[in-house]
Amino acid sequence: MPDFQTVALLPMKAHSARVSGKNFRSFAGKPLFRWILDSLLSIEEIDAVVINTDAREILAENGLVSEGRVIVRDRKPEICGDFVSMNLVLEDDIASISATTYLMTHTTNPLLRPTTIRGALAAYKEGVAASRCDSLFTVNRFQTRFYREDGSPVNHDPNVLMRTQDLEPWLEENSNLYIFNRGSFARTNARIGARPLLFETPRIESADIDDQEGWDIAETLASAPPK
């Protein structure tokens, strides 16, 4: 039997290429990593949050150690670095932590709300039970006119001006959430299985901070008064 039913995987490294030290930098009043961690810990269905990291000391300085539902794992030297596939990090966690369901997210998704995470978990479990999917990842929906860099149209004919709402929807992987199991990961060696369910997240929650501009936009949204 698995040790856990549902485990959240929250990888966290010390170095950041485009926004220095972003995982631990103050974001709208608290360290960036605390936003998504607090959301995960507020969800009763999640039995444990596993943090695979090369920054145990920095986490401790910020008051986070292995206790309760938080498991801090030291990242192996061979899977450290900016050019290591995240799937290798996840593979190491899966080999060490046994669970029925794995949910993976990033510290760079601070606006993702617990209700959305719960909805994705429910959709995944329903899909697996009905044999409709083996994994889930989250997306943003776009219905707008796209062009290549050379100016050629991608998904429309400029000479036939269709309403944007009538264009074929395009779905962007937004890196907010991935949900999978040991079997689906083994089939593809990746967090996205062979038959994934695409789950649309609210655009206002879907910020994934990659650079300073993304940080500024997300922090503005996080600091806005609640409606």
N, CA and C of each residue as an Amber inpcrd file, in Angstrom:
protein
   681
   0.8410000  -1.1970000   0.0000000   0.0000000   0.0000000   0.0000000
   0.8800000   1.2530000   0.0000000   0.4660000   2.2790000  -0.7380000
   1.2250000   3.5330000  -0.7100000   1.2330000   4.1420000   0.6850000
   2.2840000   4.8990000   0.9800000   2.3790000   5.5740000   2.2720000
   1.3370000   6.6870000   2.3940000   1.0230000   7.3190000   1.2510000
   0.0910000   8.4420000   1.2280000  -0.9220000   8.2590000   0.1010000
  -2.0540000   8.9280000   0.2340000  -3.0070000   8.9930000  -0.8720000
  -2.5940000  10.0840000  -1.8690000  -2.4500000  11.3110000  -1.3900000
  -2.1130000  12.4320000  -2.2680000  -0.9390000  13.2060000  -1.7010000
   0.0950000  13.3700000  -2.5160000   1.2960000  14.1050000  -2.1340000
   1.5030000  15.2460000  -3.1210000   1.7990000  16.4280000  -2.6150000
   2.1630000  17.5630000  -3.4580000   3.6860000  17.6500000  -3.5380000
   4.2010000  17.7730000  -4.7480000   5.6350000  17.9250000  -4.9790000
   5.9090000  19.3840000  -5.3120000   6.7480000  20.0280000  -4.4900000
   7.0390000  21.4510000  -4.6480000   8.5540000  21.6430000  -4.7080000
   9.1730000  21.3930000  -5.8700000  10.6260000  21.5450000  -5.9800000
  11.0420000  22.9950000  -5.7830000  12.2100000  23.1870000  -5.1650000
  12.6270000  24.5440000  -4.8330000  14.1570000  24.5970000  -4.8130000
  14.7540000  25.4140000  -5.6610000  16.2070000  25.5180000  -5.6920000
  16.6600000  26.9050000  -5.2520000  17.9310000  26.9880000  -4.8600000
  18.4690000  28.2440000  -4.3570000  18.6730000  29.2530000  -5.4700000
  19.1680000  28.7880000  -6.6210000  19.5440000  29.7050000  -7.6970000
  18.3880000  29.9340000  -8.6480000  18.2780000  31.1390000  -9.1530000
  17.2960000  31.4780000 -10.1780000  17.9890000  32.3170000 -11.2350000
  17.8700000  31.9300000 -12.5030000  18.6370000  32.5590000 -13.5720000
  18.1620000  33.9730000 -13.8780000  16.8310000  34.1990000 -13.9000000
  16.3320000  35.4790000 -14.3920000  15.8690000  36.4410000 -13.2990000
  15.4430000  35.9160000 -12.1580000  15.0800000  36.7630000 -11.0150000
  15.8560000  36.2200000  -9.8210000  16.8920000  36.9140000  -9.4120000
  17.8120000  36.4090000  -8.3980000  17.0910000  36.0680000  -7.0880000
  17.3050000  34.8130000  -6.6230000  16.7620000  34.3700000  -5.3460000
  15.2590000  34.4660000  -5.2280000  14.5400000  34.3220000  -6.3590000
  13.1080000  34.6340000  -6.3430000  12.2990000  33.7460000  -5.3940000
  12.6950000  32.5050000  -5.2120000  11.8860000  31.6100000  -4.3770000
  11.7580000  32.1090000  -2.9430000  12.7580000  32.8910000  -2.4860000
  12.8010000  33.3180000  -1.0880000  12.6290000  34.8260000  -0.9420000
  12.5220000  35.5150000  -2.0340000  12.3760000  36.9660000  -2.0360000
  10.9760000  37.3600000  -1.5640000  10.8850000  38.4800000  -0.8540000
   9.5910000  38.9310000  -0.3540000   8.6700000  39.2970000  -1.5180000
   7.4830000  38.7170000  -1.4950000   6.4760000  38.9280000  -2.5290000
   5.1770000  39.3340000  -1.8440000   4.7800000  40.5850000  -2.0150000
   3.5410000  41.0830000  -1.4110000   3.4580000  40.7380000   0.0760000
   4.5860000  40.8640000   0.7600000   4.5620000  40.7480000   2.2190000
   5.0740000  39.4710000   2.8230000   5.3660000  38.4420000   2.0190000
   5.9380000  37.2160000   2.5780000   6.7660000  36.5230000   1.4930000
   7.6750000  35.6170000   1.8780000   8.5140000  34.9580000   0.8750000
   7.6640000  34.2870000  -0.2060000   8.1420000  34.3720000  -1.4250000
   7.3640000  33.8470000  -2.5490000   6.9130000  32.4080000  -2.3150000
   7.8070000  31.5480000  -1.8100000   7.4610000  30.1370000  -1.6650000
   6.2970000  29.9090000  -0.7140000   6.0760000  30.8410000   0.2320000
   5.0250000  30.6410000   1.2280000   3.6430000  30.7330000   0.6090000
   3.4920000  31.4670000  -0.4930000   2.1630000  31.6350000  -1.0910000
   1.5740000  30.3020000  -1.5250000   2.2860000  29.5820000  -2.3640000
   1.7230000  28.3070000  -2.8410000   1.7900000  27.2490000  -1.7430000
   2.8270000  27.2940000  -0.8950000   2.9140000  26.3130000   0.1920000
   1.7320000  26.4510000   1.1360000   1.3870000  27.6740000   1.5120000
   0.2380000  27.8800000   2.4030000  -1.0580000  27.3870000   1.7540000
  -1.1870000  27.5920000   0.4500000  -2.3810000  27.1010000  -0.2520000
  -2.4430000  25.5810000  -0.2270000  -1.3120000  24.9320000  -0.4730000
  -1.2790000  23.4640000  -0.4640000  -1.6040000  22.9110000   0.9200000
  -1.0530000  23.5250000   1.9540000  -1.2780000  23.0290000   3.3130000
  -2.6940000  23.2750000   3.8020000  -3.4190000  24.1810000   3.1360000
  -4.8070000  24.4330000   3.5200000  -5.7660000  23.3950000   2.9400000
  -5.2550000  22.5210000   2.0870000  -6.0950000  21.5230000   1.4120000
  -5.9780000  20.1980000   2.1590000  -7.0490000  19.7770000   2.7920000
  -7.0140000  18.5770000   3.6420000  -6.7030000  17.3210000   2.8460000
  -7.0730000  17.2830000   1.5700000  -6.8450000  16.0860000   0.7480000
  -5.3620000  15.8260000   0.5050000  -4.5250000  16.8390000   0.6690000
  -3.0870000  16.6750000   0.4590000  -2.4540000  16.2010000   1.7650000
  -1.9070000  14.9900000   1.7470000  -1.3670000  14.3750000   2.9590000
   0.0090000  14.9200000   3.3260000   0.8020000  15.2840000   2.3140000
   2.1500000  15.7800000   2.5720000   2.5900000  16.6610000   1.4140000
   3.4550000  17.6260000   1.7330000   4.0820000  18.4650000   0.7230000
   5.5730000  18.1640000   0.7450000   6.0990000  17.6800000  -0.3750000
   7.4980000  17.2840000  -0.4740000   8.2760000  18.3860000  -1.1870000
   9.2970000  18.9170000  -0.5190000  10.1230000  19.9870000  -1.0790000
  11.5020000  19.4150000  -1.3910000  11.7690000  19.1910000  -2.6600000
  13.0610000  18.6960000  -3.1230000  13.9460000  19.9170000  -3.3860000
  15.0510000  20.0670000  -2.6340000  15.7520000  21.3470000  -2.6360000
  17.2580000  21.2140000  -2.4290000  17.9720000  22.2170000  -2.9140000
  19.3870000  22.3760000  -2.5820000  19.5630000  23.5810000  -1.6540000
  18.4660000  23.9770000  -1.0150000  18.4650000  25.2010000  -0.2110000
  17.8770000  24.9690000   1.1780000  18.2160000  23.8360000   1.7960000
  17.6560000  23.5160000   3.1110000  17.9640000  24.6210000   4.1310000
  19.1920000  25.1430000   4.1080000  19.5670000  26.1690000   5.0890000
  18.7850000  27.4630000   4.8800000  18.5670000  27.8350000   3.6180000
  17.7990000  29.0500000   3.3410000  16.3560000  28.8670000   3.7900000
  15.8100000  27.6910000   3.5760000  14.4460000  27.4170000   4.0360000
  14.3730000  27.5160000   5.5550000  15.3800000  26.9590000   6.2340000
  15.3930000  27.0130000   7.6990000  15.4560000  28.4530000   8.1840000
  16.2370000  29.2850000   7.4840000  16.3120000  30.7060000   7.8450000
  14.9570000  31.3850000   7.7030000  14.1240000  30.8410000   6.8240000
  12.7760000  31.3720000   6.6120000  11.7200000  30.6090000   7.4100000
  12.1780000  29.8100000   8.3810000  11.2620000  29.1410000   9.2960000
  10.6460000  27.8640000   8.7790000  11.2130000  27.2640000   7.7110000
  10.6210000  26.0520000   7.1550000  11.5810000  24.8810000   7.3050000
  11.1420000  23.8590000   8.0460000  11.9000000  22.6270000   8.2270000
  10.9420000  21.4550000   8.0440000  11.5010000  20.2590000   8.0040000
  10.6680000  19.0580000   7.9200000   9.9070000  18.8630000   9.2230000
   8.6240000  19.0540000   9.1620000   7.7720000  18.7930000  10.3210000
   6.3300000  18.7650000   9.8560000   5.5050000  18.0510000  10.6200000
   4.0960000  17.9510000  10.2470000   3.9270000  17.3560000   8.8660000
   3.2350000  18.0690000   8.0120000   2.9620000  17.5760000   6.6560000
   4.0160000  18.0080000   5.6470000   5.0560000  18.6940000   6.0870000
   6.1200000  19.1520000   5.1910000   7.3140000  18.2100000   5.2820000
   7.7510000  17.7130000   4.1160000   8.9260000  16.8410000   4.0280000
   9.9620000  17.5520000   3.1630000  11.0910000  17.9350000   3.7500000
  12.1710000  18.5760000   3.0030000  13.1870000  17.5090000   2.6190000
  13.4450000  17.3870000   1.3210000  14.4080000  16.3980000   0.8110000
  15.5860000  17.1240000   0.1590000  16.7970000  16.6970000   0.4880000
  17.9890000  17.2810000  -0.1220000  18.1290000  16.7800000  -1.5560000
  18.2680000  17.7150000  -2.4850000  18.4100000  17.3510000  -3.8890000
  19.7920000  16.7270000  -4.1380000  19.8040000  15.6210000  -4.8410000
  21.0650000  14.9420000  -5.1340000  21.9190000  15.8010000  -6.0630000
  23.2310000  15.8130000  -5.8700000  24.1120000  16.6600000  -6.6940000
  23.9430000  16.4370000  -8.1850000  23.6840000  15.1880000  -8.5860000
  23.5900000  14.8890000 -10.0240000  22.3200000  15.4290000 -10.6750000
  21.3570000  15.8860000  -9.8740000  20.1530000  16.4840000 -10.4640000
  19.9990000  17.9390000 -10.0340000  21.1230000  18.5740000  -9.6700000
  21.1280000  20.0070000  -9.3950000  21.5410000  20.7690000 -10.6510000
  21.1270000  22.0220000 -10.7350000  21.5590000  22.8560000 -11.8510000
  20.3980000  23.3730000 -12.6760000  20.6640000  24.4130000 -13.4530000
  19.6260000  25.0800000 -14.2410000  19.1900000  24.2870000 -15.4670000
  19.9990000  23.3160000 -15.9010000  19.7000000  22.6240000 -17.1460000
  19.2640000  21.1740000 -16.9290000  18.9490000  20.8420000 -15.6930000
  18.4680000  19.4920000 -15.3740000  16.9620000  19.4340000 -15.5880000
  16.4920000  18.4130000 -16.2900000  15.0540000  18.2590000 -16.5280000
  14.3100000  18.0890000 -15.2100000  13.2170000  18.8190000 -15.0730000
  12.3920000  18.6830000 -13.8830000  11.8740000  17.2610000 -13.7260000
  11.6870000  16.5510000 -14.8170000  11.2100000  15.1790000 -14.7220000
  12.1890000  14.2870000 -13.9530000  13.4850000  14.5870000 -13.9950000
  14.4670000  13.8200000 -13.2200000  14.3120000  14.0860000 -11.7310000
  14.0050000  15.3200000 -11.3770000  13.7580000  15.6620000  -9.9710000
  12.5090000  14.9450000  -9.4730000  11.4600000  14.9660000 -10.2910000
  10.2180000  14.2990000  -9.9050000  10.4230000  12.7900000  -9.7920000
  11.1940000  12.2270000 -10.7010000  11.4780000  10.7900000 -10.6600000
  12.1260000  10.4080000  -9.3320000  13.0380000  11.2490000  -8.8540000
  13.7010000  10.9850000  -7.5810000  12.7060000  11.0380000  -6.4220000
  11.7950000  11.9940000  -6.4520000  10.7850000  12.0840000  -5.3960000
   9.8520000  10.8770000  -5.4180000   9.4200000  10.4970000  -6.6110000
   8.4880000   9.3740000  -6.7320000   9.1290000   8.0810000  -6.2320000
  10.4310000   7.9170000  -6.5030000  11.1330000   6.7190000  -6.0450000
  11.2330000   6.6580000  -4.5280000  11.1980000   7.8150000  -3.8880000
  11.3950000   7.8700000  -2.4350000  10.1080000   8.0130000  -1.6460000
   9.0890000   8.6040000  -2.2490000   7.8310000   8.8750000  -1.5410000
   6.7050000   8.1440000  -2.2660000   6.1140000   7.1820000  -1.6100000
   5.0640000   6.3740000  -2.2250000   3.6950000   7.0140000  -2.0060000
   2.9580000   7.2050000  -3.0990000   1.6240000   7.8050000  -3.0170000
   0.7610000   7.2970000  -4.1590000  -0.5390000   7.3800000  -3.9830000
  -1.4730000   7.0290000  -5.0490000  -1.5140000   8.1280000  -6.1030000
  -1.5180000   9.3830000  -5.6550000  -1.6210000  10.5390000  -6.5490000
  -0.5350000  11.5490000  -6.2080000   0.1100000  12.0590000  -7.2640000
   1.1080000  13.1210000  -7.1050000   0.5940000  14.3870000  -7.7840000
   0.6980000  15.4880000  -7.0600000   0.3590000  16.7990000  -7.6000000
   1.6280000  17.6380000  -7.5650000   2.0150000  18.1780000  -8.7270000
   3.2420000  18.9710000  -8.7830000   2.9160000  20.4090000  -9.1570000
   3.5300000  21.3520000  -8.4400000   3.3710000  22.7620000  -8.7680000
   4.6810000  23.4720000  -8.4680000   4.6970000  24.8130000  -8.6250000
   5.9170000  25.5930000  -8.4900000   5.7150000  26.7260000  -7.4810000
   6.8110000  27.1740000  -6.8950000   6.7540000  28.3670000  -6.0520000
   6.3660000  29.5960000  -6.8720000   6.5740000  29.5310000  -8.1750000
   6.3210000  30.6800000  -9.0580000   4.8540000  30.8060000  -9.4650000
   3.9780000  30.0530000  -8.8080000   2.5290000  30.1390000  -9.0510000
   1.8250000  30.6580000  -7.7990000   2.1430000  31.8600000  -7.3360000
   1.6490000  32.3140000  -6.0320000   0.1590000  32.6110000  -5.9840000
  -0.4770000  32.8340000  -7.1290000  -1.8760000  33.2590000  -7.1340000
  -2.8570000  32.0980000  -7.2470000  -2.3410000  30.9040000  -7.4070000
  -3.2080000  29.7330000  -7.5580000  -3.9620000  29.4830000  -6.2540000
  -5.2770000  29.4220000  -6.3340000  -6.1040000  29.3380000  -5.1340000
  -6.4210000  27.8840000  -4.7560000  -6.6070000  27.6360000  -3.4670000
  -6.9440000  26.2790000  -3.0330000  -8.1800000  25.7100000  -3.7300000
  -9.1860000  26.5410000  -3.9840000 -10.3910000  26.0320000  -4.6480000
 -10.0800000  25.5120000  -6.0480000  -9.1700000  26.1730000  -6.7490000
  -8.7850000  25.7160000  -8.0850000  -7.9980000  24.4170000  -8.0020000
  -7.1040000  24.3090000  -7.0320000  -6.3330000  23.0840000  -6.8570000
  -7.2670000  21.9170000  -6.5220000  -8.2170000  22.1600000  -5.6280000
  -9.1890000  21.1120000  -5.2850000  -9.9850000  20.6950000  -6.5180000
 -10.3860000  21.6700000  -7.3460000 -11.1500000  21.3600000  -8.5480000
 -10.3560000  20.5110000  -9.5140000  -9.0610000  20.8060000  -9.6510000
  -8.2180000  20.0090000 -10.5370000  -8.0570000  18.5850000 -10.0090000
  -7.8580000  18.4460000  -8.6960000  -7.7520000  17.1060000  -8.1050000
  -9.0200000  16.2960000  -8.3260000 -10.1700000  16.9320000  -8.1350000
 -11.4420000  16.2380000  -8.3230000 -11.6200000  15.8220000  -9.7760000
 -11.2770000  16.7050000 -10.7140000 -11.4070000  16.3910000 -12.1380000
 -10.4790000  15.2400000 -12.5250000  -9.2640000  15.2660000 -11.9980000
  -8.3190000  14.1840000 -12.2830000  -8.8400000  12.8480000 -11.7590000
  -9.2750000  12.8210000 -10.5030000  -9.7270000  11.5600000  -9.9090000
 -10.9650000  11.0240000 -10.6180000 -11.8570000  11.9220000 -11.0030000
 -13.0450000  11.5020000 -11.7510000 -12.6420000  10.9510000 -13.1170000
 -11.6860000  11.6110000 -13.7770000 -11.2300000  11.1490000 -15.0800000
 -10.5400000   9.8050000 -15.0240000  -9.7130000   9.5920000 -14.0110000
  -9.0300000   8.3110000 -13.8560000 -10.0370000   7.2010000 -13.5600000
 -10.9970000   7.4780000 -12.6800000 -12.0070000   6.4640000 -12.3230000
 -12.8270000   6.0450000 -13.5310000 -13.0500000   6.9830000 -14.4660000
 -13.8360000   6.6940000 -15.6740000 -12.9580000   6.2730000 -16.8460000
 -11.6550000   6.0920000 -16.6030000 -10.6880000   5.7000000 -17.6370000
 -10.6200000   6.6920000 -18.7930000 -10.8460000   7.9720000 -18.4960000
 -10.7710000   9.0120000 -19.5270000  -9.3940000   9.6620000 -19.5850000
  -8.5800000   9.5110000 -18.5370000  -7.2680000  10.1390000 -18.5190000
  -6.3600000   9.3920000 -17.5610000  -5.0630000   9.6530000 -17.6910000
  -4.1020000   9.0880000 -16.7380000  -3.3010000  10.1760000 -16.0280000
  -3.5560000  11.4400000 -16.3840000  -2.8210000  12.5640000 -15.8130000
  -3.5910000  13.8360000 -16.1230000  -3.1060000  14.9480000 -15.5940000
  -3.7600000  16.2480000 -15.8140000  -2.6970000  17.3400000 -15.8260000
  -2.8870000  18.3160000 -16.7010000  -2.0960000  19.5320000 -16.5910000
  -2.9780000  20.7310000 -16.8900000  -2.5720000  21.8860000 -16.3670000
  -3.4220000  23.0690000 -16.4530000  -3.0350000  23.9340000 -17.6460000
  -4.0390000  24.6580000 -18.1540000  -3.8580000  25.4300000 -19.3810000
  -4.5560000  26.7810000 -19.2740000  -4.1050000  27.6960000 -20.1270000
  -4.8090000  28.9440000 -20.4010000  -5.4450000  28.8420000 -21.7770000
  -6.6630000  29.3370000 -21.8930000  -7.3820000  29.3090000 -23.1680000
  -7.2260000  30.6560000 -23.8760000  -6.9160000  30.5930000 -25.1760000
  -6.8170000  31.8010000 -25.9930000  -7.6670000  31.6550000 -27.2420000
  -8.4330000  32.6670000 -27.5260000  -9.1360000  32.7630000 -28.7950000
  -8.8110000  34.1380000 -29.3760000  -7.6910000  34.2020000 -30.0440000
  -7.2030000  35.4450000 -30.6200000  -6.3730000  35.1060000 -31.8520000
  -5.9350000  36.1080000 -32.5640000  -5.2230000  35.8830000 -33.8220000
  -3.7250000  35.7960000 -33.5660000  -3.1400000  34.6610000 -33.9480000
  -1.7130000  34.4430000 -33.7640000  -0.9700000  34.5530000 -35.0920000
   0.2700000  35.0560000 -34.9870000   1.1470000  35.1920000 -36.1540000
   2.5270000  34.6180000 -35.8290000   3.2020000  34.1370000 -36.8670000
   4.6100000  33.7670000 -36.7350000   5.4680000  35.0280000 -36.8100000
   6.7520000  34.8890000 -36.4980000   7.6450000  36.0490000 -36.4950000
   7.7750000  36.6880000 -37.8690000   7.5550000  35.9070000 -38.9080000
   7.6620000  36.4810000 -40.2560000   6.3750000  37.1700000 -40.7040000
   5.3800000  37.2420000 -39.8230000   4.1330000  37.9150000 -40.1320000
   3.0670000  37.0320000 -40.7410000   3.3630000  35.7490000 -40.9700000
   2.3570000  34.8480000 -41.5470000   1.3720000  34.4110000 -40.4730000
   0.0830000  34.3220000 -40.8240000  -0.9290000  33.9540000 -39.8320000
  -0.8340000  32.4800000 -39.4630000  -1.2080000  32.1820000 -38.2280000
  -1.1340000  30.8060000 -37.7280000  -2.5080000  30.1450000 -37.7270000
  -3.4800000  30.8220000 -37.1690000  -4.7650000  30.1640000 -36.9090000
  -5.9490000  30.9050000 -37.5210000  -5.6830000  31.7210000 -38.5630000
  -6.7770000  32.4860000 -39.1670000  -6.3480000  32.9750000 -40.5420000
  -7.3120000  33.4470000 -41.2890000  -7.0760000  34.0420000 -42.6030000
  -7.3150000  35.5410000 -42.4860000  -6.2630000  36.3800000 -42.6170000
  -6.4500000  37.8250000 -42.4710000  -7.4540000  38.4140000 -43.4560000
  -7.6980000  37.7080000 -44.5670000  -8.6500000  38.2130000 -45.5630000
 -10.0970000  37.8590000 -45.2210000 -10.2610000  37.0020000 -44.2180000
 -11.6040000  36.6320000 -43.7580000 -11.6560000  36.9790000 -42.2740000
 -12.1940000  38.1380000 -41.9530000 -12.1040000  38.6620000 -40.5900000
 -13.1790000  38.0350000 -39.7100000 -12.8780000  36.8520000 -39.1960000
 -13.7950000  36.1810000 -38.2810000 -13.7680000  36.8570000 -36.9170000
 -14.8820000  36.7640000 -36.1810000 -14.8920000  37.2110000 -34.7930000
 -13.9480000  36.3220000 -33.9850000 -13.2160000  36.9310000 -33.0610000
 -12.2550000  36.1300000 -32.2910000 -12.9420000  35.0040000 -31.5160000
 -14.1780000  35.2350000 -31.0810000 -14.8580000  34.1770000 -30.3330000
 -15.2340000  32.9870000 -31.2010000 -15.1310000  33.1620000 -32.5410000
 -15.4200000  32.0530000 -33.4500000 -14.1590000  31.3160000 -33.8930000
 -12.9900000  31.8180000 -33.5010000 -11.7430000  31.1320000 -33.8340000
 -11.5870000  29.8650000 -33.0080000 -10.8210000  28.9250000 -33.5330000
 -10.5180000  27.7120000 -32.7830000  -9.7470000  28.0830000 -31.5140000
 -10.1690000  27.5970000 -30.3390000  -9.4200000  27.8850000 -29.1150000
  -8.0390000  27.2260000 -29.1520000  -7.0550000  27.9510000 -28.6860000
  -5.7110000  27.4020000 -28.4890000  -5.4480000  27.3520000 -26.9980000
  -4.8470000  26.2420000 -26.5450000  -4.6340000  26.0110000 -25.1240000
  -3.1370000  26.0010000 -24.8230000  -2.7320000  26.8490000 -23.8870000
  -1.3350000  27.0060000 -23.5150000  -1.0670000  26.3020000 -22.1900000
  -0.1000000  25.4080000 -22.1680000   0.3460000  24.8100000 -20.9150000
   0.9030000  25.9260000 -20.0330000   0.3130000  26.1190000 -18.8500000
   0.7020000  27.2850000 -18.0420000   1.5990000  26.9520000 -16.8440000
   1.9750000  25.6900000 -16.7030000   2.9210000  25.2610000 -15.6430000
   2.3960000  25.4700000 -14.2320000   1.0870000  25.6080000 -14.0700000
   0.5270000  25.7960000 -12.7280000   0.4230000  24.4820000 -11.9540000
  -0.1280000  23.4630000 -12.5880000  -0.3670000  22.1920000 -11.9000000
  -0.1730000  21.0270000 -12.8600000   0.3780000  19.9420000 -12.3030000
   0.4510000  18.6530000 -12.9940000   0.0060000  17.6020000 -11.9830000
  -0.8720000  16.7270000 -12.3850000  -1.3330000  15.6580000 -11.5030000
  -1.1590000  14.3310000 -12.2530000  -0.5910000  13.3580000 -11.5680000
  -0.2640000  12.1010000 -12.2310000  -0.1260000  11.0050000 -11.1830000
   0.1540000   9.8000000 -11.6340000   0.4000000   8.6970000 -10.7140000
   1.6700000   7.9620000 -11.1360000   2.0680000   7.0210000 -10.3410000
   3.3220000   6.3090000 -10.6060000   3.2890000   5.6170000 -11.9720000
   2.1370000   5.0330000 -12.3220000   2.0230000   4.3220000 -13.5910000
   2.1190000   5.2450000 -14.7870000   1.4170000   6.3870000 -14.7440000
   1.4530000   7.3090000 -15.8790000   2.8500000   7.8880000 -16.0530000
   3.5330000   8.1750000 -14.9400000   4.8960000   8.7030000 -15.0270000
   5.8340000   7.6670000 -15.6400000   5.6690000   6.4080000 -15.2760000
   6.5390000   5.3480000 -15.8000000   6.3580000   5.1680000 -17.3110000
   5.1300000   5.3670000 -17.8020000   4.8780000   5.1580000 -19.2390000
   5.5470000   6.2210000 -20.1060000   5.6690000   7.4410000 -19.6140000
   6.2190000   8.5260000 -20.4280000   7.5230000   9.1050000 -19.8750000
   7.9030000   8.6790000 -18.6700000   9.0380000   9.2860000 -17.9600000
   8.8630000  10.7920000 -17.8390000   7.6260000  11.2050000 -17.6190000
   7.3090000  12.6280000 -17.5750000   6.0600000  12.8530000 -16.7380000
   5.9000000  14.1070000 -16.2970000   4.7510000  14.4590000 -15.4700000
   3.4520000  14.4750000 -16.2640000   3.5330000  14.5880000 -17.5830000
   2.3520000  14.4740000 -18.4390000   2.3100000  13.0630000 -18.9970000
   1.2240000  12.3600000 -18.7190000   1.1050000  10.9760000 -19.1550000
   0.7020000  10.8490000 -20.6090000   0.2950000   9.6360000 -20.9830000
  -0.0700000   9.3560000 -22.3700000  -1.4650000   9.8710000 -22.7220000
  -2.3400000  10.0190000 -21.7180000  -3.7180000  10.4720000 -21.9670000
  -4.0720000  11.5650000 -20.9640000  -3.5110000  12.7350000 -21.1310000
  -3.7440000  13.7950000 -20.1400000  -5.0910000  14.4870000 -20.3010000
  -5.5980000  14.9670000 -19.1970000  -6.7580000  15.8430000 -19.1630000
  -6.2550000  17.2720000 -19.0850000  -6.7590000  18.1400000 -19.9460000
  -6.3840000  19.5490000 -19.9290000  -7.3970000  20.3110000 -19.0810000
  -6.9140000  20.9790000 -18.0450000  -7.7730000  21.6390000 -17.0730000
  -7.5080000  23.1360000 -17.1320000  -8.5220000  23.9180000 -17.4580000
  -8.3650000  25.3550000 -17.5980000  -8.4250000  26.0380000 -16.2410000
  -7.4300000  26.8620000 -15.9580000  -7.4070000  27.6170000 -14.7080000
  -7.8120000  29.0660000 -14.9740000  -8.3860000  29.7520000 -13.9770000
  -8.7530000  31.1610000 -14.1600000  -7.5270000  31.9890000 -14.5230000
  -7.6650000  32.8470000 -15.4980000  -6.5160000  33.6060000 -15.9920000
  -5.8560000  34.4260000 -14.8880000  -6.6400000  34.9690000 -13.9730000
  -6.0880000  35.8280000 -12.9270000  -5.2330000  35.0420000 -11.9360000
  -5.4110000  33.7060000 -11.8960000  -4.6220000  32.8700000 -11.0000000
  -3.4070000  32.2390000 -11.6850000  -3.3090000  32.4020000 -12.9990000
  -2.3990000  31.5670000 -13.7820000  -1.0150000  32.1510000 -13.9960000
  -0.6800000  33.2320000 -13.2830000   0.6460000  33.8230000 -13.4400000
   1.7200000  32.8000000 -13.0800000   2.7220000  32.6770000 -13.9490000
   3.8820000  31.8340000 -13.6890000   5.1060000  32.7410000 -13.8180000
   5.7350000  33.0630000 -12.7080000   6.7750000  34.0960000 -12.6900000
   8.0720000  33.5580000 -13.2780000   8.4310000  34.0720000 -14.4500000
   9.6770000  33.6840000 -15.1060000  10.7010000  34.8090000 -15.1260000
  10.2450000  36.0500000 -15.0650000  11.1660000  37.1860000 -15.1730000
  10.6500000  38.3330000 -14.3100000  11.3770000  39.4560000 -14.3090000
  11.0070000  40.5700000 -13.4490000   9.6570000  41.1540000 -13.8310000
   9.3710000  41.2230000 -15.1260000   8.0740000  41.7430000 -15.5450000
   6.9400000  40.8620000 -15.0360000   7.1260000  39.5380000 -15.1350000
   6.1220000  38.6190000 -14.6080000   5.9540000  38.7600000 -13.1140000
   7.0830000  38.9860000 -12.4170000   7.0280000  39.2230000 -10.9650000
   6.1900000  40.4630000 -10.6570000   6.4700000  41.5590000 -11.3670000
   5.7780000  42.8270000 -11.1030000   4.2750000  42.6970000 -11.3440000
   3.8910000  42.0010000 -12.4110000   2.4680000  41.8280000 -12.7220000
   1.7920000  40.9910000 -11.6410000   2.4250000  39.8690000 -11.2790000
   1.8330000  38.9850000 -10.2690000   1.7300000  39.6700000  -8.9170000
   2.7630000  40.4470000  -8.5420000   2.7300000  41.1250000  -7.2430000
   1.6540000  42.2040000  -7.2160000   1.4460000  42.8760000  -8.3500000
   0.3710000  43.8620000  -8.4260000  -0.9820000  43.1930000  -8.2050000
  -1.1800000  42.0220000  -8.8210000  -2.4370000  41.3000000  -8.6400000
  -2.5860000  40.8220000  -7.2010000  -1.5010000  40.3240000  -6.6140000
  -1.5650000  39.8070000  -5.2370000  -1.8400000  40.9220000  -4.2370000
  -1.3810000  42.1300000  -4.5350000  -1.5240000  43.2540000  -3.6070000
  -2.8350000  44.0080000  -3.7820000  -3.5780000  43.6900000  -4.8350000
  -4.8370000  44.3910000  -5.0900000  -5.8640000  44.0790000  -4.0060000
  -6.6690000  45.0530000  -3.6100000  -7.7130000  44.7920000  -2.6100000
  -8.6730000  43.7040000  -3.0970000  -9.1140000  42.8060000  -2.2380000
 -10.0770000  41.7760000  -2.6580000 -11.4040000  42.4000000  -3.1010000
 -11.9920000  41.7700000  -4.1270000 -13.2800000  42.2900000  -4.6320000
 -14.4300000  41.5750000  -3.9520000
